[in-house]
C-alpha cells in the first residue's frame, strides 16, 4: 500500500538525490507562494510574568503588510548574551484560543508545553497559526457562531486570493518566517530548534521538521494521519496532493519521516484516536520512513511512542517528549 522511500539497493551516497525528489513532490503539494521577500522583523508588544516565568508577546512580519503574533517564554537565568536552546510550540485546532492552548497549565494541563519546557530550561515560542487565535478574532469577544462564520470566510477568502497556494503552504510560510526571527534573537542558542505540537500542531511539527533543516529535533503528536487511509483528510487536501502517480498519492507520511532523517524525530500517536482510526497504516509509514535513518546509520534518531490515551498527551507522554529534547538539544 505504502511505497518504499529506500530501496534494497539504495546506497547512502544516493540519498541526497532521493531526498531531493521526495522534497520536490511534497513542495508541489503546497502550491505556489507569493513572489515576495520578507525581512525578519519583530517588536515586543507586551511583557508580563506568569507561572514564575517571563513572557514576551511579539508581533513579527509574515508579509510586507501582515504580522503574526507569538508569545516567548523565558526560562530562569536566560538573558541577552546568555542563550538557551529554543523549542517552537505549535497549537492545535482551536480558532479562539490558538497559542494560549499551550500556555495555560491551569486550563489545558496536558498541552501546556510552552510553560513546562521553559521550566526545564528551554526558551519557548508559541505562535498563532495562520488565521487562528488573535489573528482570527482580533481580540474581540465573539460567539461560537461568529467565530465559525469568520473562520469559514477566512478560508474562502484565502482560496479566492491565492488559488495556486494551499493552507499548508501558507502555514509553513508563517512558521519559517518565525524561525527567521528566532535566528536574530541573541538569547536563543543558534544551531537548531525543536518543535512540538498536538493534532493540527502535530501536523505542523512533522511538516516543519521535514521541510526546514533548522529544526534539529521534532515531536509531532497526533499529527501523522496517512493520506491513503484517512479519507476525511484526503477529501480536504489541496488538488495537487490528491493527484496520483502510479496509483499512489503524490506523497504520504513515510516520505515526511524520511525527509526528517537523520535529524531526531519522536512520533507520538495513540492507537485509539477517533481522528485517525487506522493505526496499522501509521506503522507501515514508520517502517518505511525509518529506513532512511537506517540508511544514514542513525537508527537512534527515530523513535515512536504509541499509547492508549487518545487524542492528547498525558503527563508520562509529555515527560518522554521533554526528555527527547533534553537528549538532543542540550547536548
Order of alpha helices (4+ residues) and beta strands (2+ residues): alpha-beta-beta-beta-beta-alpha-beta-alpha-alpha-alpha-beta-alpha-beta-alpha-alpha-beta-beta-alpha-beta-alpha-beta-alpha
